């Protein structure tokens, strides 16, 4: 049976990580992998997380399965984190939240639920979007369509083209929106643009599917949730996948939540039963460790304050690296304007280099990024900033 299976190439980003690991150049820099790193080039365990883990060890009395929906306390705080205090959809009993194994798990469970409710539904994704959106959502049976988003020439959102496309999308279709820190461009909608998007979606009966993988990495925990909170208050149905990999540093623990906004509590109860049935068919019961950590942190005023402080430091560090990279590149050359990097948010940005220039950076300088010249700004360090800046200028 298995002799018919061909050998597949490595995932582009995972392949970069493998090549980087084999590189013996002491000056090598990995700007490909999308994980937060500190100035030592490490992905640290947050202090709030470490303390919550200690408390969990003391509290645990069993390794029995979690409930099908996941750790109840984690779902409660996840709902509060996503929607904020006193959100009208939550107050009206229209929201249901379940735990999922990572943001990928939340996306996939949502896709399977959509497929069950409306087989072969059209889901519109931004160009570009996170590469794994395509197999995660498309292989569930959804028909993927594209809407314009990022203008590579101006390094900004082509909002007019985006909105015009939305005005032509058929009623009942879904659109996938990035809540903040757009992956891979780093270009985010403003609150005013979110309002205009909501006007069109509401008028045309389009269902928003929001992926929030970086809450707290853009402008702040509250600001980054503006779009989805406003959509959830105005529209009858909204789907939200939330990851805790980045803002809690729980990458390997696969902690996430899927929140669903329904038209009324009765539909919410029916939809909740369906989403649990979908999850049961995929992974049966969700893991407990990562979500329990989130539960402990957000139910402790002291740990919540510590987490807020650490998250702020991470966000400000990335923003500072953006400004420093722009300053360096502007000082070393004046032919190319890189100021857009400082205006973007989150971990990613397109440098606007050609494939040949990207390969030259890898081959001559051991600086690794995807062929699209998308970099993870969090992979930069103060120590390597001059080296990277000079290398980029040398290949222009």
N, C-alpha and C positions, 0 to 999 in steps of 0.2 A: 504493500500500500504506500509506504512512505517514499519509495524510490521515485515516485512521480513528482515529488516536491522539489522545486528549484531552489538554489541558494539565493537568498535576497541580500542586497547591499545593506550596509549599516545605515541606520537612521542618520541623516546629515549632521545633526548636533551631537548625537552620541558618537558618531565617527570622529568628529573633531576632538571630543574628549579623549578618545583612545589614542589618537595621533599626538595630542598634547602630552599625555602620560608617558609616551615613548620618547618624547623629545628630550635630549640631554642638554640643551642650551640653558645655562643658568639664568638668562634674561627672558625666558619664555613667559608669555602672558596669555591667559585664557579669557577671551572676551566672548566666547560662544555660549557656554552653559548658563542657563537662566536661573541661577541661585544667588542669594545674597552672600557677599563676602566682606569681611572687614579688612582693615589695612594690613593685616598679616596674611591676607589671602585665604583665610579660613571662613567656613560657615559655622559660626559659633552657636552653642546652646544658650538661649536667652536665660538670664538669671531668674526671671519669673517662672520660666518653664522648669528649670532645674529644681527650684523650691517646690513647685507643684508636684513634680515627680517624687520627691522625698515624702510629701504628704500622702500621695497616693499609695505608696508602699506600706505606710503605716495603716491607712484606712482599709485597704483591700482585705476582704475575708473570704473571697471566692473567685474562681475563674470560670464560673458558669456563663452561659451566653448572655449577651445584652438583650434587651427587648428588641423586637424587629425594627422599630423606628430608631433605635440607638439609645444612647445615654440620655435620659429625660432632662437632666439639668443642663446638659450641653445643648440640646435642642432649644431649651428655653433661652439661654444666653445668646445662642446663635441668632435666634429670632430678634432679640433685643438689639444685637450688634448690627444686624442687617437693616432693620426697619426703624430703629430708634425708639424712644419712649413715646407711648401714646399714639402710635400710628393708627389712622382710621381703619385701615384694612384689618389690622390685628385686633383692634377694639371691637370690630364688627364680626369677629369670628370667621373671617374669610381666609385666613392664612394657616397653612399646615407646613411643618418643617420636619424633615427626616435627616438622620445622619447618613453620610455616604463615605465610601473609601476613597478619599482624595477628591480634588476637583474633577478629575477625569471620571471618577465614579458617579459624581453628581450629574455631570453632563450626560453620561451614558444612560443613567436611570431616567432622566428627563426625556431623552430622545426616545427611549423605549415606551414611555408613557404617551408621548405625542403620537408615536406610530400606532399605539393601541387605540387612541382616541380618534385619530384621523390618518389612516394608512396612506403612506406616500405623500405626506404633507410637504409643501414647499417651505424650506428654511433658507432665508437670505443671510449670507455672511459677508462681512466687509472684505474689500480687497486693499491690502492683504489682511489676513487674520492669522491667529496662532495655527501653525501647520497641523497640529494634532486635532484641531476641531474637525477637519475633513474626515479622517477615518473614524473618529469617535462617534460623530453624528450621522455621517453618511451611511456607514455600514449597518446602522439600525433600520435602514429602509427609507429615511427621509431624503427628499430630493433637494439637493443643495443648489442655490442660485447665488449670484454675487451682486453686491451693490458697491458703487464707487465710494472710496473713503479717503485714502491717502494719495496726495499728489507728490510724486517723487521729485518733480522739478522745483516746486516751491517749498518742499518739506513742511507741508501743512495739510489740514483736512480740506478736501474739495467738498465743502458743505452744500453748495448749490446743487452739484450733481447728485450728491447723496440724497438730499431732500426731494429733488425732482424724481429720482428713482422710486423713493418711498410713495410718492403720489400716484405711481402707476402699479404698485403691487396689489394683487387681487385681495379682496376681503377674505379673511380667514387664514391667510399666510402668516408665517412667523418671521421675525427678524432677530438675528443674534447681535447683541450690542455688548461692548466692553464697558463695564461700569466706570473704570478709571485705568490709567497707566496702560493704554492700549498696547497689546502685544501683537506685532513686533515694532510698531512705529513710535510709541511714546507720545503721539499726538491725541489729545483728549478734547471732547466736547466741552464747551463752556455751559454754565447753567442756562443762559439764554438760548443756546442751541438745543439743549435738552428740552426746553419748553416747546420749541418749534417742532422737534421730533414728536413730542407727545401730542401736539395738535393734529399732526398728520395721522399718526397711528390711531388716535381716538376717532377721527373723522372717517377713516377707511376701515376700521374694524380689524386692524393688524395686531397680532399678539407679540409682545416683546419677550425675548428670551435673553436674560442678562447674565453674563459671565463676570463675576467679581472675584478675581484671583489676587488682587493687590490692594485691598482696602487698607488705608493708612499709609500707603507708599506714595500717594499723589500729593494732595493738599492736606489731608487729615482724615481721621475716621469718619467724621460727620460729613465733611465736604465731599469725600469720595463716593458717598452713598446717595448724593443728591438726586441723580437721575432716576435710579431705581425706586427710591422712596416716592418721588413725585409721580412716576408712572403707576406705582401700586396704589396710590391714592385716587388716581383719575380713571384707570382702566379696569374692566371687570376681571381680566385674566393676565397674570404675569408669572413668568418662570424665572427663578434666580438660583444659580449655582454659585456657592461661596466656598473658597478654599482657605484653609488655615496654614498652608504650607509656608507661605512667605511671611505673613505678618506675625505668626507665632514661631516661625522657624521649624515647623514640624514636617519637613519634607518627607522623611522616610516613614512617618507614623500614619500617613494617609488619612488626615482628618479634614472633613469638609461637611457641608450641609447643603441640602436641596430644599428651597422654600418655594411653595406654590401659593399663588393668590387666586382665589376662585370668586365667582360672581356672588355666591351666597353661602351660608354655612352648610346647607344641605348638599350642595355640589362639592363643598370642601370635604365633607365626610365621605362621600362616594369616591372622590379623587384620592383621598388619603388611603382608602382601602385598596385602590388600584395600584398606587405607587408602592405600597408594602408588598403587594403580590408580585410586582415587577422585580423588586429587590430580592425577594425570596427566590425567584427563578434564576437570578444572576449569581448572587453570593450568599444567600440565605440570611446570615446575620452580620452586622457590621463590626469592625474591630473596636475595641474599647479604649486603648491606651491614650491615643492622641486627643480624642474628644473629651475624655475624663480630665486631661490636663487643662483644656479650654474651660471646662466646667469649673474646676477648682480655682483657676485664675480669676475668672469673671464673677465668681461668687465671693471673692475676697477683695475688700476695698484696698488692702495693702498691696496685694499682688497685682490688682488691676492698675493701680497707680504706677507700680514698678514697670509693668508691661507697657503702659502708655509712654513712660519716659524712654524706655529702650527703643520702642517703635519710632518715636520722634527722632532719636539719635540716628537711627538707620535711614529714615527719610531725609533728614538734613544732610547726612553724609553723602548720599547719592546726589542730592541737589548741588552740594558743594563741588563734587567731582565733575558734574556737568559744566559748572561755571569755570572751573580750573582748566578743563580740557579746551573750552572755547577760548579762554584767555591765551593759553599756550599756542593753539593753532593760529590765532589772530596775530600773535607776536612773531611767529616764525614765517608767516606768509600773509599776503593780502589779496591774492587772486581769487580765493574761494571764501565765501561767507559761511561760517559754521555756527552762527549765533542761534540757529534754530535748536541746537542741542540743549542750550540752557533754558529754552522755553518749554521743552517737553517734560513729561513726568514719568516716574517709575524707572524701571531698570533698563529699558531698551531705547535704541535710536538707530536710524539708518544713517551711515556716514555719507552715502552717495558715491561710493567708489565702484569702479568696474570690477568684474570678476578677475581680470588680469592683475589689477592692483591689489585685490584681496589675497590672491595667490602669492604675489611678490612679498607681501607682509608676512605671510606664513613661511615661505621658503627662505627669505633673506633675514628675517628678524624674529622668527618664531612667535609671531603674534597671530592668534587664532580667532577667526570670526566666520560667520556663514558667508556663502558666496554672494548674498544680497547686500553685504557690508552691514548687516545688523549686528550691533554690539550690545553686550550687557555692560552697562556703565558701572554696575556694582563690581565687575571684575577688575576695574582699575584700582590702583593704589597710588598714594602720594609718592611713594618711592619710585614707581615705574612710570609716572605721568610724563616726565620729560622724554624718556626713552620711547614711549608709545607716540607721543606728539611728533617727535622728530622723524620717526619711522613713517608715520602717515604723510607728513609733508614730503618726505623723500620719494614717495610713489605717486604723488599727484602729477 
